[in-house]
């Protein structure tokens, strides 16, 4: 699958999973850059949900500037490396300011030097 861009939102099949990992077919937000996606055959992505979470930022962030049909939150703590074979159809793209907030949330979780 070529042309997967950072900030794209795709359907992905996340099964099989273990424990508290997000499961099933769900949208994911692509965080990795196109050169990595094209060359590696994988993407780095975070799971999205339409279920309003109890945890706030930096664990989740509501996307308010997308064309998705439902209210949507990024589950920042649910980051995965996925084969591009797990991706189905492109749904939308994330606004650059919201994408930057997701990256800021990751930096808070993993600790930016």
N, C-alpha and C positions, 0 to 999 in steps of 0.2 A: 504494500500500500504506500504510494508515494504522495508527497505534498502535504504531510501532516504538520500543521503549524502550531507553534506555541500559542496557547490561548484558545485553541479549538476545543469544542466539546463534542465528544463522540459517545455512541452507545458502546458498551464493552461487556463482555461476559467474564465476570470475576470468579466464577467457580472453577475448580474446587477451592474451598477456603478452610481455614482452621480457626477455632476460637472466636475472637471478637472482630475478625476481618469482615469488611463489607462483602456481601455475597450477591450472586445473581446477576441478571442483566440490568445494568444501570448506566446512567451517564457518568462520564469522567472528564475532567479538565486536564488537558495536556500541558505539562510544565516544561518539558524538554524542548530544545531547539531543533529546527528542521534538519540541520546537518546530522545531528545525532540520530534522529528518528529514521532518516533515510539510510544511513550507513549501518546502523546496528540492527535494524529490524525490530527494535523495541522502542517504547516510549516511557517516560516517567510521567505519571498521572496521579490525580487525587480524585477520590470518589465524591459524587454529588448525591444529595438527598432532597426529597420534597417534604420530609417529616421535620417539623420544627424542632431543633435540638434544644436540650437543656443547657448545654455548655456554650459559652460565648467565645469571642476572639481570645486567644489565637487558635482554639480548637476548631471553631467553625466560623464561617463568614457568609452572610446572605449575599447572593448575587442579585442586584436590582436593575442592572443595565443590560440584560440579555433578552433575547426574543423567545426564551423558553416559555411554554404554556403554563407552568406552575411556579409558585414561589420555590426558590431553590437555594440550598446552602451547600457550600464547599466543606467537606469534612477534612480539614487540613491535616489532621493526624492520620488519615487513611491514605498514605502515599504508597504507590506501588510502581514497580517496573513491570510493564506488560508487553508481551509480544504483539506486534501490529496485527497478527492473526486473530487476536481477541477483539479487535475493533470492528464494528459494523458500519453504521452510517453516521455521517457528520450531522450534528443537530444545530449548532450555533457557534458563536465565538464569545469569549469573555472580553469585557471592556478592559483596556490597558490599565486603568487605575485600579480596577478590582483585581486584576491579575497581580499587580504590584503588591496589593494588600495580602494576597495569598502567600506570596514569597516572603513578605514581612512576617506573617504568621509562622511559616516554616522556620525562619531564622530565630524566632522566639522559642520555638519548640526544641530545635537542635543546638541553639547557641551559636551566634555569629561571633567569630573572633574579633 
